[in-house]
Amino acid sequence: MGKVIVITGAGVGLGRALARRFAKDGDTTILLGRTFSKVKALADELGEPHLAIECDVGLPDSVQAAFASIAEHHGKIDVLINNAALYEPFKLRDATDEQILTTAQANYLGPIYMCRSALTMMEKGAQIINISTESVDDDFAMLSLYQSSKAGMERFSKSLMDEVEADGIRVCVVRAGPMLDENKEMMNWAPEVGLKFFEENMAIGRNLAENPITNVDSVPGLFRMLIDLPPDFRIRHVIAGSRHP
């Protein structure tokens, strides 16, 4: 019997690739995204019973409204994948209030809001997968807010693992490296931002042009494996990255 899987940031990139894989496998996907047109287009592509819901994970009211909609269609959910994130390079001295706030909301508070609501619809055997980044441990210029917000999410996840252990709910953190989607696009930054990011990282000895980048379609098998683990086994932390073939 297929699982009910909630995916945030499902309209593009890895979120979309995961939804397509799970739908192909016979699971029911609930697609959450800030831009409704993107998740709606994917839900239409996948067909029934897949569901698109507009949701900004960084806003608690939006998350609660999304789960109210989910509850209208499903009595419980089996898997939550916190994939949505804001990845924008900037130096702190140049950061606007909005950049600081939205980064913290999307990358740190968003998974917390999502987990809080999801747990009310989860039973023994359910699973939460929080997606992090390789840059938590590696040095990158202009990513202090992105790195620290993801590091905070990892620390939250570790505590949550212990909190829900007695309920039979598993929590896993997946650190992932850079990926390209089907359109060969990774980021939609302004050209000058991308150039500055490249130059600042070159200055600290990191040549981004030499970093391997994987395709999002190479990754869903890992998540399939995590979701299908036997109930008496768990994986708490996965580090997955791209490599030169």
JOGIBEL-V63282 format. One record per backbone hydrogen bond with DSSP energy under -1.0 kcal/mol. CO is the residue of the C=O (numbers start at 1). NH is the residue of the N-H. If there is no record, write none. Layout:
CO_NH ; CO_NH
//
This chain:
3_28 ; 4_78 ; 4_79 ; 5_30 ; 6_81 ; 7_32 ; 12_16 ; 13_17 ; 14_18 ; 15_19 ; 16_20 ; 17_21 ; 18_22 ; 19_23 ; 20_24 ; 21_25 ; 22_27 ; 23_26 ; 28_5 ; 29_51 ; 30_7 ; 31_53 ; 32_10 ; 33_55 ; 35_38 ; 35_39 ; 36_40 ; 37_41 ; 38_42 ; 39_43 ; 40_44 ; 41_45 ; 42_46 ; 43_47 ; 47_50 ; 51_31 ; 53_33 ; 56_59 ; 59_63 ; 60_64 ; 61_65 ; 62_66 ; 63_67 ; 64_68 ; 65_69 ; 66_70 ; 67_71 ; 70_73 ; 70_74 ; 78_127 ; 79_6 ; 80_129 ; 81_8 ; 81_83 ; 82_131 ; 91_94 ; 92_95 ; 96_100 ; 97_101 ; 98_102 ; 99_103 ; 100_104 ; 101_105 ; 102_106 ; 103_107 ; 104_108 ; 104_109 ; 105_110 ; 108_112 ; 109_113 ; 110_114 ; 111_115 ; 112_116 ; 113_117 ; 114_118 ; 115_119 ; 118_121 ; 119_122 ; 121_77 ; 123_126 ; 126_170 ; 127_80 ; 128_172 ; 129_82 ; 130_174 ; 132_176 ; 133_136 ; 134_137 ; 134_138 ; 142_90 ; 143_147 ; 144_148 ; 145_149 ; 146_150 ; 147_151 ; 148_152 ; 149_153 ; 150_154 ; 151_155 ; 152_156 ; 153_157 ; 154_158 ; 155_159 ; 156_160 ; 157_161 ; 158_162 ; 159_163 ; 160_164 ; 164_169 ; 165_168 ; 168_125 ; 170_128 ; 172_130 ; 173_238 ; 174_132 ; 175_240 ; 176_134 ; 178_214 ; 180_216 ; 181_184 ; 185_181 ; 190_194 ; 191_195 ; 192_196 ; 193_197 ; 194_198 ; 195_199 ; 196_200 ; 197_201 ; 198_202 ; 199_203 ; 201_206 ; 202_205 ; 207_210 ; 214_180 ; 215_218 ; 216_219 ; 219_222 ; 220_224 ; 221_225 ; 222_226 ; 223_227 ; 224_228 ; 230_233 ; 236_173 ; 238_175
//
